[in-house]
Amino acid sequence: MPRAPRPILTALCFALLPVAPALLAEEEPAPASKEPAPVVERAPLEERSQEDASGLERQLPSREQQQLKAGEESFLALWQPANVSAPNGLVILLPGEGESADWPDAIGPIRRNLPNAGWSTLSLTLPDPSGDPLPPRPVKTEEPSKAEPAVSPEKAEEEGPANTEQAGSAEPNTDPAPPPLSRDAIQKLQNARVFARIEAALAFAREQKPKSIVLLGHGTGAYWAAQFLNANEPKDVRNLLLIAAERPTGYEPALEDSLPTLKLATGDFYYKERRADRDAALLRMQASKRQKHPAYVQVAMTGLLGDRSTEQEQLIRRVRGWLSQHTGADSGG
């Protein structure tokens, strides 16, 4: 087949040049919208204590569950009435940091076993521990867009006041971010939340008309029980039990400073093989002697590594014995 002359081919190429961009334009996707994507607000994360409580609600019988109200917050408490016709009283249990209302150390075994000894139990869910204040966030400033020139005064006057306000809204926001809460403010908020839950538990307990009410705290729960009694001095709570007491990091006062001022029967249970616990217990004992506490008793216990069941049985017997001796109650079977 004979080839077309070169001048004819050149002419055809030039003739097709205006068509090529049009074909390419048809194949190109439409430009993306310049409108910003809608902001999706995420729901705040649940506290770990709330997640643990939700798990207990699924696992435990509904008859044991009580939803109590503390201010604007609702929280789970586990209720076990005494298994006798004439209960000795009611024990309110406060778990420590990271522990649930049915924690396997101390809280769970005591709440389930004391009813057989004639004591009703109410175990609380306490709020998550408060942390240090967050560092302040830097102030975000936005540079004016180069693609949108500033509106001249003459142009703004022509377009009217509505457009002038719209133009003004594009100015960068230089308002400072709200300051973060101080450590003192965070701790006061935590105090208020914990105290409100103890108050709600006391209100429920009083509805049962018990002979006596005892506060029992494990770990940092022992600290909160002591601080609540110091701050409020409820007349119908005459007994306090502390088990492996700890002070939350950064909180004041120390237990050795607040316990001696409580003129009520106090049982302080600690594990003597743990040096930190033993040293802290010694400070509390010395402080109680200086203040001549009328009814402060320490009980040294031995932890049994590898035999948790026997260790918990020993603790339950000690608690029952203390309640029998200091409240005049029958220790039960």
Secondary structure by P-SEA (a helix, b strand, c coil): cccccaaaaaaaaaaaaaaaaaaaaaacccccccccccbbbbcccccaaaaaaaaaaaccccccccccccccbbbbbbbbccccccccbbbbbbbccccccccccaaaaaaaccccccbbbbbbbbccccccccccccbbbbccccccccccaaaaaaacaaaaaaaaaaccccccccccccaaaaaaaaaaaaaaaaaaaaaaaaaacccbbbbbbccaaaaaaaaaaaacccccccbbbbccccccccccccccccccccccbbbbbbbcccaaaaaaaaaaaaaaaaacccbbbbbbbbbbcccaaaaaaaaaaaaaaaaaaaccccccc
